[in-house]
């Protein structure tokens, strides 16, 4: 499959079911490198990552784990689906290697919500083989994380 075919395959609408859940976060992400949403409901996402040459770690066909993590993280963020959701921690396991040409299917579910905190469980499978399992801890901020003021000016001047 060429890069253009992968990109065409990944040009999936931001809302994909009859409930019209619209993706509010990570809208600029490169879907060829981080996967494409194939199903989205409130608190739930299915995402597909098709591995490509750009993801290779070696000449044997091993895919770098960073791409697997990126797809899982994107699935988690989309499951939370708040405009300003950020990852604050994760506990992940890479259970089996992924190779060139594999299709990794991720399922992300919000498992716990408390105030602005969300915990999301993500699993990744290639066919029937679980290759990834992770718990993502996220926080929803009022403003974009790069636009947050961490200290008031008065507090900052007194330090």
Secondary structure, 3 states (H helix, E strand, C coil): CCHHHHHHHHCCCCCCCCCCCCCCCCCCCCHHHHCEEEEEECCEEEEEEECCHHHECCCCCEECHHHHHHHHHHHHHHHHCCCCEEEEEEEEEECCCCECCCEEEEEEEEEEEECCEEEEEEEEEECCEEEEEEEEEEEECCCCHHHCCCCCHHHHHHC
